[in-house]
Amino acid sequence: MHLAVSLNIASGQPLAFSDLASFAKQAEAVGLDVIILDDTVPDSGGSESPFEATTLLAALATVTSRIGLVAAASTVAHQPYNLARRFASLDIISHGRAGWNATMVQNSREAGNLSRPEGFSAADFRRRTEEYIGIVQGLWQGWDADALLFDKVGGRFHDPSKMHLLDHKGEFFSVRGPLNVARSPQDTPVLVLSDVSEADRDMAARTADVILLDGPVGEAKARHDDLKRRVAVCGRDPDAVKLLLSVGADVTADTLDASFRSKSCDGFNIAMPPSALEGFFDRVLPELRRRGLVHQDYRGTTLRAHLGLAGGDQ
């Protein structure tokens, strides 16, 4: 059973960095696989967070050493080349523990702040997002793992045959590549998709490493089976995409046990405020360990290793 904790840094009471650092250390001490940093707010609300999620990820990487760190970053607020470069850099800084959470829902307040007051139509946003994700993943794969030689004697910085230009020309973007950042320690940063509607499922099945499942727990089995089927149809191993079911503050060990054993998910995304997580750490997590549902320690050094995904150390 994989366990993530989702921390929305833009809602509720603002937290000081010292509080967030303490929380990250605690989550690592109890062996959670990953912290997911979200900084989106409802259209009618305002953000009280003093931090931007990817900047916070970099800071938390310096006070932790094992736990995975995933940050939300908008496909509207960033050009794909810059975002790909940012997460490739974060993955090196964190020694292979970084991931990008891309939401499939358009935020009208965000578009209005970024010279797009009219936003995008639903169809355009979907096509644009799929093109964007393809560019980012292509840029992450632009250097083979052994492409950089740093050969001072021979005067060769890299092996040209192991550098791959993206040379993308699409409906919304034109990106030549490659990145000026080396290959990630875990091959590529982990791609997490959230707010995936039924219309987005085929795209998610083709591209995602992790999908966060929202909605009623009673419907999780049907969503899980449908997505795993779509992954297989794409020619991927169904286990190559981890499906984490989002659950709230009333969660119990019995609930998680039943959902996991029914093969409704590969694990859970615990979405509750930090103040409520102490109860989960003290009561629910030990019981899951007693039942043999949660590993006792990290299985490697990278986020991909924690989640049993291809790439990085296993």
Phi and psi in degrees as GROMACS dihedral restraints (atoms count N, CA, C in turn):
[ dihedral_restraints ]
;  ai    aj    ak    al  type     phi  dphi    fc
    3     4     5     6     1   -88.2    20    10
    4     5     6     7     1   142.7    20    10
    6     7     8     9     1  -129.5    20    10
    7     8     9    10     1   126.1    20    10
    9    10    11    12     1  -119.4    20    10
   10    11    12    13     1   157.6    20    10
   12    13    14    15     1  -125.6    20    10
   13    14    15    16     1   129.6    20    10
   15    16    17    18     1   -99.7    20    10
   16    17    18    19     1   125.5    20    10
   18    19    20    21     1  -119.8    20    10
   19    20    21    22     1   109.6    20    10
   21    22    23    24     1   -87.8    20    10
   22    23    24    25     1   104.3    20    10
   24    25    26    27     1   -80.3    20    10
   25    26    27    28     1    -1.8    20    10
   27    28    29    30     1  -109.1    20    10
   28    29    30    31     1     5.2    20    10
   30    31    32    33     1  -128.4    20    10
   31    32    33    34     1   153.9    20    10
   33    34    35    36     1    77.7    20    10
   34    35    36    37     1  -160.7    20    10
   36    37    38    39     1   -70.6    20    10
   37    38    39    40     1   132.6    20    10
   39    40    41    42     1   -63.9    20    10
   40    41    42    43     1   141.4    20    10
   42    43    44    45     1  -109.7    20    10
   43    44    45    46     1   139.2    20    10
   45    46    47    48     1   -71.5    20    10
   46    47    48    49     1   157.5    20    10
   48    49    50    51     1   -60.6    20    10
   49    50    51    52     1   -35.9    20    10
   51    52    53    54     1   -60.7    20    10
   52    53    54    55     1   -36.5    20    10
   54    55    56    57     1   -66.8    20    10
   55    56    57    58     1   -43.4    20    10
   57    58    59    60     1   -66.6    20    10
   58    59    60    61     1   -38.4    20    10
   60    61    62    63     1   -64.5    20    10
   61    62    63    64     1   -42.1    20    10
   63    64    65    66     1   -63.1    20    10
   64    65    66    67     1   -40.5    20    10
   66    67    68    69     1   -62.8    20    10
   67    68    69    70     1   -44.8    20    10
   69    70    71    72     1   -61.7    20    10
   70    71    72    73     1   -42.2    20    10
   72    73    74    75     1   -64.3    20    10
   73    74    75    76     1   -38.8    20    10
   75    76    77    78     1   -66.1    20    10
   76    77    78    79     1   -44.2    20    10
   78    79    80    81     1   -61.3    20    10
   79    80    81    82     1   -36.4    20    10
   81    82    83    84     1   -70.5    20    10
   82    83    84    85     1   -39.7    20    10
   84    85    86    87     1   -62.3    20    10
   85    86    87    88     1   -33.5    20    10
   87    88    89    90     1   -90.2    20    10
   88    89    90    91     1    -0.4    20    10
   90    91    92    93     1    87.3    20    10
   91    92    93    94     1    19.8    20    10
   93    94    95    96     1   -63.6    20    10
   94    95    96    97     1   148.4    20    10
   96    97    98    99     1   -71.1    20    10
   97    98    99   100     1   -39.8    20    10
   99   100   101   102     1  -159.6    20    10
  100   101   102   103     1   146.6    20    10
  102   103   104   105     1  -105.0    20    10
  103   104   105   106     1   132.0    20    10
  105   106   107   108     1  -109.0    20    10
  106   107   108   109     1   115.0    20    10
  108   109   110   111     1   -93.2    20    10
  109   110   111   112     1   117.8    20    10
  111   112   113   114     1  -117.0    20    10
  112   113   114   115     1   134.4    20    10
  114   115   116   117     1  -129.8    20    10
  115   116   117   118     1    35.6    20    10
  117   118   119   120     1   -97.4    20    10
  118   119   120   121     1   151.9    20    10
  120   121   122   123     1  -132.2    20    10
  121   122   123   124     1   157.6    20    10
  123   124   125   126     1   -58.0    20    10
  124   125   126   127     1   156.2    20    10
  126   127   128   129     1   -56.7    20    10
  127   128   129   130     1   -32.3    20    10
  129   130   131   132     1   -86.6    20    10
  130   131   132   133     1    -6.9    20    10
  132   133   134   135     1  -106.2    20    10
  133   134   135   136     1   174.7    20    10
  135   136   137   138     1  -121.8    20    10
  136   137   138   139     1   149.2    20    10
  138   139   140   141     1   -78.2    20    10
  139   140   141   142     1   135.4    20    10
  141   142   143   144     1  -107.8    20    10
  142   143   144   145     1    10.0    20    10
  144   145   146   147     1   -81.9    20    10
  145   146   147   148     1   133.5    20    10
  147   148   149   150     1   -84.2    20    10
  148   149   150   151     1     1.0    20    10
  150   151   152   153     1  -122.0    20    10
  151   152   153   154     1   150.2    20    10
  153   154   155   156     1   -96.1    20    10
  154   155   156   157     1   139.9    20    10
  156   157   158   159     1   -62.1    20    10
  157   158   159   160     1   -42.6    20    10
  159   160   161   162     1   -70.9    20    10
  160   161   162   163     1   -32.0    20    10
  162   163   164   165     1   -66.4    20    10
  163   164   165   166     1   -41.4    20    10
  165   166   167   168     1   -64.1    20    10
  166   167   168   169     1   -38.7    20    10
  168   169   170   171     1   -57.2    20    10
  169   170   171   172     1   -46.2    20    10
  171   172   173   174     1   -60.3    20    10
  172   173   174   175     1   -40.9    20    10
  174   175   176   177     1   -68.1    20    10
  175   176   177   178     1   -42.3    20    10
  177   178   179   180     1   -67.5    20    10
  178   179   180   181     1   -27.3    20    10
  180   181   182   183     1   -63.7    20    10
  181   182   183   184     1   -24.7    20    10
  183   184   185   186     1   -83.6    20    10
  184   185   186   187     1   -14.4    20    10
  186   187   188   189     1  -112.0    20    10
  187   188   189   190     1     3.2    20    10
  189   190   191   192     1  -129.7    20    10
  190   191   192   193     1   166.6    20    10
  192   193   194   195     1  -137.3    20    10
  193   194   195   196     1   -12.3    20    10
  195   196   197   198     1  -123.7    20    10
  196   197   198   199     1   -44.7    20    10
  198   199   200   201     1   -67.3    20    10
  199   200   201   202     1   142.9    20    10
  201   202   203   204     1   -71.9    20    10
  202   203   204   205     1   151.4    20    10
  204   205   206   207     1  -133.0    20    10
  205   206   207   208     1   115.9    20    10
  207   208   209   210     1  -117.3    20    10
  208   209   210   211     1   133.0    20    10
  210   211   212   213     1  -120.9    20    10
  211   212   213   214     1   142.5    20    10
  213   214   215   216     1   -76.5    20    10
  214   215   216   217     1   138.7    20    10
  216   217   218   219     1  -148.6    20    10
  217   218   219   220     1   134.6    20    10
  219   220   221   222     1   -80.4    20    10
  220   221   222   223     1   141.7    20    10
  222   223   224   225     1   -77.7    20    10
  223   224   225   226     1   -11.3    20    10
  225   226   227   228     1   -91.5    20    10
  226   227   228   229     1   -36.4    20    10
  228   229   230   231     1   -80.7    20    10
  229   230   231   232     1   -17.0    20    10
  231   232   233   234     1  -129.6    20    10
  232   233   234   235     1   144.5    20    10
  234   235   236   237     1   -72.3    20    10
  235   236   237   238     1   145.8    20    10
  237   238   239   240     1   -60.2    20    10
  238   239   240   241     1   -36.4    20    10
  240   241   242   243     1   -63.1    20    10
  241   242   243   244     1   -45.8    20    10
  243   244   245   246     1   -64.8    20    10
  244   245   246   247     1   -39.2    20    10
  246   247   248   249     1   -68.4    20    10
  247   248   249   250     1   -41.8    20    10
  249   250   251   252     1   -60.7    20    10
  250   251   252   253     1   -42.6    20    10
  252   253   254   255     1   -65.0    20    10
  253   254   255   256     1   -40.7    20    10
  255   256   257   258     1   -61.5    20    10
  256   257   258   259     1   -48.3    20    10
  258   259   260   261     1   -73.5    20    10
  259   260   261   262     1   -31.7    20    10
  261   262   263   264     1   -62.1    20    10
  262   263   264   265     1   -40.2    20    10
  264   265   266   267     1   -66.1    20    10
  265   266   267   268     1   -44.1    20    10
  267   268   269   270     1   -61.6    20    10
  268   269   270   271     1   -34.6    20    10
  270   271   272   273     1   -68.5    20    10
  271   272   273   274     1   -35.1    20    10
  273   274   275   276     1   -71.1    20    10
  274   275   276   277     1   -43.4    20    10
  276   277   278   279     1   -58.9    20    10
  277   278   279   280     1   -40.0    20    10
  279   280   281   282     1   -90.2    20    10
  280   281   282   283     1     2.8    20    10
  282   283   284   285     1    60.5    20    10
  283   284   285   286     1    43.4    20    10
  285   286   287   288     1    87.6    20    10
  286   287   288   289     1    30.3    20    10
  288   289   290   291     1  -117.1    20    10
  289   290   291   292     1    11.9    20    10
  291   292   293   294     1   -99.9    20    10
  292   293   294   295     1   154.0    20    10
  294   295   296   297     1  -151.2    20    10
  295   296   297   298     1   158.4    20    10
  297   298   299   300     1  -111.6    20    10
  298   299   300   301     1   125.7    20    10
  300   301   302   303     1   -97.4    20    10
  301   302   303   304     1   109.6    20    10
  303   304   305   306     1  -103.2    20    10
  304   305   306   307     1   120.8    20    10
  306   307   308   309     1   -87.1    20    10
  307   308   309   310     1   146.8    20    10
  309   310   311   312     1   -98.4    20    10
  310   311   312   313     1    12.9    20    10
  312   313   314   315     1  -114.5    20    10
  313   314   315   316     1   134.3    20    10
  315   316   317   318     1   -82.5    20    10
  316   317   318   319     1   136.0    20    10
  318   319   320   321     1  -106.0    20    10
  319   320   321   322     1   113.7    20    10
  321   322   323   324     1   -67.6    20    10
  322   323   324   325     1   -33.0    20    10
  324   325   326   327     1   -63.8    20    10
  325   326   327   328     1   -39.5    20    10
  327   328   329   330     1   -64.3    20    10
  328   329   330   331     1   -47.4    20    10
  330   331   332   333     1   -59.7    20    10
  331   332   333   334     1   -38.0    20    10
  333   334   335   336     1   -66.9    20    10
  334   335   336   337     1   -24.2    20    10
  336   337   338   339     1   -88.5    20    10
  337   338   339   340     1    -4.0    20    10
  339   340   341   342     1  -125.7    20    10
  340   341   342   343     1    40.6    20    10
  342   343   344   345     1    61.1    20    10
  343   344   345   346     1    24.4    20    10
  345   346   347   348     1  -129.0    20    10
  346   347   348   349     1    61.7    20    10
  348   349   350   351     1   -59.5    20    10
  349   350   351   352     1   -27.1    20    10
  351   352   353   354     1   -86.4    20    10
  352   353   354   355     1   -10.2    20    10
  354   355   356   357     1    66.6    20    10
  355   356   357   358     1  -154.1    20    10
  357   358   359   360     1  -125.0    20    10
  358   359   360   361     1   150.5    20    10
  360   361   362   363     1   -65.2    20    10
  361   362   363   364     1   159.0    20    10
  363   364   365   366     1   -58.6    20    10
  364   365   366   367     1   -41.1    20    10
  366   367   368   369     1   -67.9    20    10
  367   368   369   370     1   -43.4    20    10
  369   370   371   372     1   -64.3    20    10
  370   371   372   373     1   -41.1    20    10
  372   373   374   375     1   -62.5    20    10
  373   374   375   376     1   -40.8    20    10
  375   376   377   378     1   -65.7    20    10
  376   377   378   379     1   -46.3    20    10
  378   379   380   381     1   -66.2    20    10
  379   380   381   382     1   -40.3    20    10
  381   382   383   384     1   -64.2    20    10
  382   383   384   385     1   -42.5    20    10
  384   385   386   387     1   -64.9    20    10
  385   386   387   388     1   -42.2    20    10
  387   388   389   390     1   -64.7    20    10
  388   389   390   391     1   -41.4    20    10
  390   391   392   393     1   -63.5    20    10
  391   392   393   394     1   -42.7    20    10
  393   394   395   396     1   -59.3    20    10
  394   395   396   397     1   -49.8    20    10
  396   397   398   399     1   -62.8    20    10
  397   398   399   400     1   -40.0    20    10
  399   400   401   402     1   -61.2    20    10
  400   401   402   403     1   -38.9    20    10
  402   403   404   405     1   -64.7    20    10
  403   404   405   406     1   -48.0    20    10
  405   406   407   408     1   -59.8    20    10
  406   407   408   409     1   -47.2    20    10
  408   409   410   411     1   -66.0    20    10
  409   410   411   412     1   -36.1    20    10
  411   412   413   414     1   -64.4    20    10
  412   413   414   415     1   -40.5    20    10
  414   415   416   417     1   -66.1    20    10
  415   416   417   418     1   -38.9    20    10
  417   418   419   420     1   -61.4    20    10
  418   419   420   421     1   -25.8    20    10
  420   421   422   423     1  -100.2    20    10
  421   422   423   424     1    16.2    20    10
  423   424   425   426     1   -73.9    20    10
  424   425   426   427     1   -19.0    20    10
  426   427   428   429     1  -120.0    20    10
  427   428   429   430     1   129.4    20    10
  429   430   431   432     1   -66.0    20    10
  430   431   432   433     1   158.4    20    10
  432   433   434   435     1   -59.1    20    10
  433   434   435   436     1   -32.3    20    10
  435   436   437   438     1  -108.5    20    10
  436   437   438   439     1    26.3    20    10
  438   439   440   441     1   -73.7    20    10
  439   440   441   442     1   -34.2    20    10
  441   442   443   444     1   -86.2    20    10
  442   443   444   445     1   119.2    20    10
  444   445   446   447     1   -97.2    20    10
  445   446   447   448     1   -36.1    20    10
  447   448   449   450     1    50.1    20    10
  448   449   450   451     1    43.5    20    10
  450   451   452   453     1   -88.8    20    10
  451   452   453   454     1    94.5    20    10
  453   454   455   456     1   -69.2    20    10
  454   455   456   457     1   -37.6    20    10
  456   457   458   459     1   -66.3    20    10
  457   458   459   460     1   -46.8    20    10
  459   460   461   462     1   -84.9    20    10
  460   461   462   463     1    -7.7    20    10
  462   463   464   465     1    69.3    20    10
  463   464   465   466     1    31.8    20    10
  465   466   467   468     1  -118.2    20    10
  466   467   468   469     1   115.9    20    10
  468   469   470   471     1   -75.8    20    10
  469   470   471   472     1   -40.0    20    10
  471   472   473   474     1  -148.3    20    10
  472   473   474   475     1   166.4    20    10
  474   475   476   477     1   -92.9    20    10
  475   476   477   478     1   110.6    20    10
  477   478   479   480     1   -57.3    20    10
  478   479   480   481     1   -28.5    20    10
  480   481   482   483     1   -71.4    20    10
  481   482   483   484     1   -13.2    20    10
  483   484   485   486     1  -109.4    20    10
  484   485   486   487     1    14.4    20    10
  486   487   488   489     1  -111.5    20    10
  487   488   489   490     1   131.9    20    10
  489   490   491   492     1  -123.3    20    10
  490   491   492   493     1   115.6    20    10
  492   493   494   495     1   -71.4    20    10
  493   494   495   496     1   137.7    20    10
  495   496   497   498     1   -76.0    20    10
  496   497   498   499     1   -48.0    20    10
  498   499   500   501     1    50.5    20    10
  499   500   501   502     1    52.3    20    10
  501   502   503   504     1   -89.1    20    10
  502   503   504   505     1   130.3    20    10
  504   505   506   507     1  -133.2    20    10
  505   506   507   508     1   105.7    20    10
  507   508   509   510     1  -124.4    20    10
  508   509   510   511     1  -165.7    20    10
  510   511   512   513     1   -67.6    20    10
  511   512   513   514     1   -36.9    20    10
  513   514   515   516     1  -115.3    20    10
  514   515   516   517     1   -23.2    20    10
  516   517   518   519     1  -137.0    20    10
  517   518   519   520     1   153.2    20    10
  519   520   521   522     1  -132.0    20    10
  520   521   522   523     1   116.9    20    10
  522   523   524   525     1  -139.0    20    10
  523   524   525   526     1   122.0    20    10
  525   526   527   528     1   -84.3    20    10
  526   527   528   529     1   -48.0    20    10
  528   529   530   531     1    77.8    20    10
  529   530   531   532     1  -178.2    20    10
  531   532   533   534     1   -84.2    20    10
  532   533   534   535     1   178.8    20    10
  534   535   536   537     1   -67.2    20    10
  535   536   537   538     1   152.4    20    10
  537   538   539   540     1   -97.9    20    10
  538   539   540   541     1    38.3    20    10
  540   541   542   543     1  -132.3    20    10
  541   542   543   544     1   138.8    20    10
  543   544   545   546     1   -67.3    20    10
  544   545   546   547     1   168.1    20    10
  546   547   548   549     1   -59.6    20    10
  547   548   549   550     1   144.5    20    10
  549   550   551   552     1   -65.5    20    10
  550   551   552   553     1   148.2    20    10
  552   553   554   555     1   -60.5    20    10
  553   554   555   556     1   -22.7    20    10
  555   556   557   558     1  -111.5    20    10
  556   557   558   559     1    29.2    20    10
  558   559   560   561     1    81.9    20    10
  559   560   561   562     1   -69.2    20    10
  561   562   563   564     1  -141.8    20    10
  562   563   564   565     1   153.6    20    10
  564   565   566   567     1   -56.8    20    10
  565   566   567   568     1   154.4    20    10
  567   568   569   570     1   -77.1    20    10
  568   569   570   571     1   132.4    20    10
  570   571   572   573     1   -98.4    20    10
  571   572   573   574     1   118.2    20    10
  573   574   575   576     1  -108.6    20    10
  574   575   576   577     1   128.5    20    10
  576   577   578   579     1  -111.5    20    10
  577   578   579   580     1   136.4    20    10
  579   580   581   582     1  -130.6    20    10
  580   581   582   583     1   165.3    20    10
  582   583   584   585     1    56.3    20    10
  583   584   585   586     1    46.1    20    10
  585   586   587   588     1   -87.9    20    10
  586   587   588   589     1   113.1    20    10
  588   589   590   591     1   -82.8    20    10
  589   590   591   592     1   172.8    20    10
  591   592   593   594     1   -60.2    20    10
  592   593   594   595     1   -35.9    20    10
  594   595   596   597     1   -67.8    20    10
  595   596   597   598     1   -19.7    20    10
  597   598   599   600     1   -93.9    20    10
  598   599   600   601     1    -4.7    20    10
  600   601   602   603     1   -66.0    20    10
  601   602   603   604     1   -38.1    20    10
  603   604   605   606     1   -64.2    20    10
  604   605   606   607     1   -44.1    20    10
  606   607   608   609     1   -62.5    20    10
  607   608   609   610     1   -42.6    20    10
  609   610   611   612     1   -61.7    20    10
  610   611   612   613     1   -39.9    20    10
  612   613   614   615     1   -64.2    20    10
  613   614   615   616     1   -31.8    20    10
  615   616   617   618     1   -78.1    20    10
  616   617   618   619     1   -29.6    20    10
  618   619   620   621     1  -118.1    20    10
  619   620   621   622     1   -30.7    20    10
  621   622   623   624     1   -76.4    20    10
  622   623   624   625     1   151.9    20    10
  624   625   626   627     1   -95.8    20    10
  625   626   627   628     1   -36.0    20    10
  627   628   629   630     1  -137.2    20    10
  628   629   630   631     1   136.4    20    10
  630   631   632   633     1  -121.4    20    10
  631   632   633   634     1   127.9    20    10
  633   634   635   636     1   -88.4    20    10
  634   635   636   637     1   122.7    20    10
  636   637   638   639     1   -98.4    20    10
  637   638   639   640     1   119.3    20    10
  639   640   641   642     1  -102.7    20    10
  640   641   642   643     1   172.8    20    10
  642   643   644   645     1   104.9    20    10
  643   644   645   646     1   178.5    20    10
  645   646   647   648     1   -59.2    20    10
  646   647   648   649     1   137.8    20    10
  648   649   650   651     1   -60.7    20    10
  649   650   651   652     1   -33.9    20    10
  651   652   653   654     1   -64.5    20    10
  652   653   654   655     1   -19.9    20    10
  654   655   656   657     1  -100.0    20    10
  655   656   657   658     1     3.4    20    10
  657   658   659   660     1   -65.5    20    10
  658   659   660   661     1   -37.3    20    10
  660   661   662   663     1   -60.9    20    10
  661   662   663   664     1   -44.6    20    10
  663   664   665   666     1   -65.1    20    10
  664   665   666   667     1   -41.6    20    10
  666   667   668   669     1   -64.9    20    10
  667   668   669   670     1   -43.4    20    10
  669   670   671   672     1   -59.1    20    10
  670   671   672   673     1   -50.2    20    10
  672   673   674   675     1   -65.1    20    10
  673   674   675   676     1   -38.8    20    10
  675   676   677   678     1   -64.3    20    10
  676   677   678   679     1   -44.7    20    10
  678   679   680   681     1   -68.3    20    10
  679   680   681   682     1   -40.9    20    10
  681   682   683   684     1   -63.5    20    10
  682   683   684   685     1   -37.2    20    10
  684   685   686   687     1   -63.6    20    10
  685   686   687   688     1   -43.3    20    10
  687   688   689   690     1   -64.7    20    10
  688   689   690   691     1   -37.2    20    10
  690   691   692   693     1   -61.2    20    10
  691   692   693   694     1   -44.8    20    10
  693   694   695   696     1   -64.2    20    10
  694   695   696   697     1   -39.8    20    10
  696   697   698   699     1   -61.3    20    10
  697   698   699   700     1   -31.9    20    10
  699   700   701   702     1   -73.9    20    10
  700   701   702   703     1    -4.1    20    10
  702   703   704   705     1    87.5    20    10
  703   704   705   706     1    12.1    20    10
  705   706   707   708     1  -100.5    20    10
  706   707   708   709     1   153.7    20    10
  708   709   710   711     1   -65.8    20    10
  709   710   711   712     1   126.1    20    10
  711   712   713   714     1   -53.6    20    10
  712   713   714   715     1   -27.5    20    10
  714   715   716   717     1   -80.4    20    10
  715   716   717   718     1    -2.1    20    10
  717   718   719   720     1   -75.3    20    10
  718   719   720   721     1   -13.2    20    10
  720   721   722   723     1  -121.2    20    10
  721   722   723   724     1   121.9    20    10
  723   724   725   726     1   -95.0    20    10
  724   725   726   727     1   130.2    20    10
  726   727   728   729     1  -106.5    20    10
  727   728   729   730     1   114.9    20    10
  729   730   731   732     1  -108.7    20    10
  730   731   732   733     1   123.6    20    10
  732   733   734   735     1   -86.6    20    10
  733   734   735   736     1   123.5    20    10
  735   736   737   738     1   -76.9    20    10
  736   737   738   739     1   127.4    20    10
  738   739   740   741     1  -130.6    20    10
  739   740   741   742     1   156.2    20    10
  741   742   743   744     1  -108.0    20    10
  742   743   744   745     1  -159.4    20    10
  744   745   746   747     1   -70.3    20    10
  745   746   747   748     1   -16.7    20    10
  747   748   749   750     1   -92.6    20    10
  748   749   750   751     1    15.7    20    10
  750   751   752   753     1   -70.1    20    10
  751   752   753   754     1   145.5    20    10
  753   754   755   756     1  -128.2    20    10
  754   755   756   757     1   163.0    20    10
  756   757   758   759     1   -61.3    20    10
  757   758   759   760     1   -38.0    20    10
  759   760   761   762     1   -62.8    20    10
  760   761   762   763     1   -42.0    20    10
  762   763   764   765     1   -62.6    20    10
  763   764   765   766     1   -47.4    20    10
  765   766   767   768     1   -65.5    20    10
  766   767   768   769     1   -40.9    20    10
  768   769   770   771     1   -59.2    20    10
  769   770   771   772     1   -48.6    20    10
  771   772   773   774     1   -64.6    20    10
  772   773   774   775     1   -43.4    20    10
  774   775   776   777     1   -64.8    20    10
  775   776   777   778     1   -41.3    20    10
  777   778   779   780     1   -69.5    20    10
  778   779   780   781     1   -44.0    20    10
  780   781   782   783     1   -68.7    20    10
  781   782   783   784     1   -23.9    20    10
  783   784   785   786     1   -82.9    20    10
  784   785   786   787     1     3.4    20    10
  786   787   788   789     1    58.3    20    10
  787   788   789   790     1    44.7    20    10
  789   790   791   792     1   -89.3    20    10
  790   791   792   793     1    -9.3    20    10
  792   793   794   795     1  -169.8    20    10
  793   794   795   796     1   171.0    20    10
  795   796   797   798     1   -99.0    20    10
  796   797   798   799     1    -2.6    20    10
  798   799   800   801     1   162.9    20    10
  799   800   801   802     1  -164.4    20    10
  801   802   803   804     1  -136.9    20    10
  802   803   804   805     1   147.4    20    10
  804   805   806   807     1  -107.7    20    10
  805   806   807   808     1   109.8    20    10
  807   808   809   810     1   -83.5    20    10
  808   809   810   811     1   110.0    20    10
  810   811   812   813     1  -108.5    20    10
  811   812   813   814     1    92.3    20    10
  813   814   815   816     1  -153.2    20    10
  814   815   816   817     1   157.6    20    10
  816   817   818   819     1   -65.6    20    10
  817   818   819   820     1   153.7    20    10
  819   820   821   822     1   -53.7    20    10
  820   821   822   823     1   -34.0    20    10
  822   823   824   825     1   -64.0    20    10
  823   824   825   826     1   -26.7    20    10
  825   826   827   828     1   -90.4    20    10
  826   827   828   829     1   -12.7    20    10
  828   829   830   831     1   -74.4    20    10
  829   830   831   832     1   -21.5    20    10
  831   832   833   834     1   -59.7    20    10
  832   833   834   835     1   -38.5    20    10
  834   835   836   837     1   -64.3    20    10
  835   836   837   838     1   -38.4    20    10
  837   838   839   840     1   -65.0    20    10
  838   839   840   841     1   -44.4    20    10
  840   841   842   843     1   -64.9    20    10
  841   842   843   844     1   -38.2    20    10
  843   844   845   846     1   -83.8    20    10
  844   845   846   847     1   -31.2    20    10
  846   847   848   849     1  -114.3    20    10
  847   848   849   850     1   -50.6    20    10
  849   850   851   852     1   -74.8    20    10
  850   851   852   853     1   -47.7    20    10
  852   853   854   855     1   -61.8    20    10
  853   854   855   856     1   -45.6    20    10
  855   856   857   858     1   -59.4    20    10
  856   857   858   859     1   -36.3    20    10
  858   859   860   861     1   -68.2    20    10
  859   860   861   862     1   -38.4    20    10
  861   862   863   864     1   -62.6    20    10
  862   863   864   865     1   -38.1    20    10
  864   865   866   867     1   -67.4    20    10
  865   866   867   868     1   -40.5    20    10
  867   868   869   870     1   -61.2    20    10
  868   869   870   871     1   -33.6    20    10
  870   871   872   873     1   -83.8    20    10
  871   872   873   874     1    -0.1    20    10
  873   874   875   876     1    75.5    20    10
  874   875   876   877     1    23.4    20    10
  876   877   878   879     1   -94.7    20    10
  877   878   879   880     1   -18.3    20    10
  879   880   881   882     1  -126.4    20    10
  880   881   882   883     1   135.5    20    10
  882   883   884   885     1   -66.5    20    10
  883   884   885   886     1   155.5    20    10
  885   886   887   888     1   -83.0    20    10
  886   887   888   889     1   -24.5    20    10
  888   889   890   891     1  -150.9    20    10
  889   890   891   892     1   168.0    20    10
  891   892   893   894     1   -67.1    20    10
  892   893   894   895     1   143.7    20    10
  894   895   896   897     1   -94.7    20    10
  895   896   897   898     1     4.0    20    10
  897   898   899   900     1  -176.8    20    10
  898   899   900   901     1  -163.9    20    10
  900   901   902   903     1  -106.6    20    10
  901   902   903   904     1   -15.8    20    10
  903   904   905   906     1  -106.2    20    10
  904   905   906   907     1   162.0    20    10
  906   907   908   909     1   -63.2    20    10
  907   908   909   910     1   -38.9    20    10
  909   910   911   912     1   -60.9    20    10
  910   911   912   913     1   -38.0    20    10
  912   913   914   915     1   -65.6    20    10
  913   914   915   916     1   -41.5    20    10
  915   916   917   918     1   -57.5    20    10
  916   917   918   919     1   -39.6    20    10
  918   919   920   921     1   -93.3    20    10
  919   920   921   922     1     0.0    20    10
  921   922   923   924     1    70.2    20    10
  922   923   924   925     1    32.5    20    10
  924   925   926   927     1   -99.1    20    10
  925   926   927   928     1   155.5    20    10
  927   928   929   930     1   -65.3    20    10
  928   929   930   931     1   146.7    20    10
  930   931   932   933     1   101.6    20    10
  931   932   933   934     1   151.8    20    10
  933   934   935   936     1    69.5    20    10
  934   935   936   937     1  -170.1    20    10
  936   937   938   939     1   -78.8    20    10
  937   938   939   940     1   149.7    20    10
